[in-house]
Amino acid sequence: MNVAVLGAGGWGTTLSIVLHENGHDVDLWEFNSEYAKTISEYRENFYYLPGIKIPKKIRISNDLESAVSRKNLIIVATPTQFIRNSFEPLMNHDFGNSLIVSVSKGIEKGSLMLVSDVLLDVLKKTKSGNILCLSGPSHAEEVSRRVPTAVVCAGTDIKKAAVVQKAFSNDYFRVYANDDLTGAEVGGALKNVIAIAAGISDGAGYGDNTKAAIMTRGINEIMMLGLKMNARRETFFGLSGIGDLIVTCSSKHSRNRSVGEQIGKGRKLDEILKEMKMVAEGVTTTESAFELSKKLNIELPITSQVYKILFAGKDPQKATRALMTRELKIEN
């Protein structure tokens, strides 16, 4: 297939290499023109994926129109909050039957849209059935080193999801197909919020019991929001739900867990974000999920406390007490 990967962060770079190794013709688009030249010249993404060589046959550029021209498959790998502005120049581009696959995980601030809805809103000539997502427990740092990984491609048309499944799959990167696009996107977005909570727990010095409770009650929150948005319950027990939640709450590679850990140790959010090269999607998603829970009139206790810690300066120990002393309930 002729493929464009839009966004040369760690994940976009990794997926461009996977697709190249699978025999596809790949263009990798980088927003910053100077950095695009650097990556193209040195064949290494020094900021986001150091130590991994980029094959010479992968074309790297800053020309968005050229990158998407005559492509069968387009991978959207830019952070959620930048998608709208980045791709507005393509609003009248005729994508024909191109499949557009989001690998970004978040909820847009303000509109409270999932990524697939943002893409539909921006790319006026795109068919809704041609927008899919790729999600699951998959750190770029590991996939780029061919660590065995399983993810899921979700779209409203299972046959189109199967096309993407086949394009990506190889002996270290296994892709499952799913037709619950909303469920896969909600799982991918909200797990970042729960990962911040898990990191806060680690930073505050709590133990395994606490993190296990956060993860278990966290998947319940993710599922509650997803069901309210017409997703399927079983999706949240798959790779884009509990699978992604486990790895993001536990891994040393998780930016969201790391942000939470530093918060738990007493640092301020602003100073943490200033030091980061990569985007922690869960920070803005916390805001969006908090607003979405109010809009949909559902209670998301962990998300609510993470919001208050990040944006209202609430002490993590007081937030923990608030969760522990809520009205007693029957599980499930």
Secondary structure, DSSP 8 states (H G I E B T S, - for coil): -EEEEE--SHHHHHHHHHHHHTT-EEEEE-SSHHHHHHHHHHSEETTTEEEEE--TTSEEES-HHHHHTT-SEEEE-S-HHHHHHHHGGGTT---TT-EEEE----B-TTT--BHHHHHHHH-TT--GGGEEEEESS--HHHHTTT--EEEEEEESSHHHHHHHHHHH--SSEEEEEES-HHHHHHHHHHHHHHHHHHHHHHHTT--HHHHHHHHHHHHHHHHHHHHHTT--GGGGGSIIIIIHHHHHHH-TT-HHHHHHHHHHTT--HHHHHHH-SS--HHHHHHHHHHHHHHHHT---HHHHHHHHHHHH---HHHHHHHHHTS------
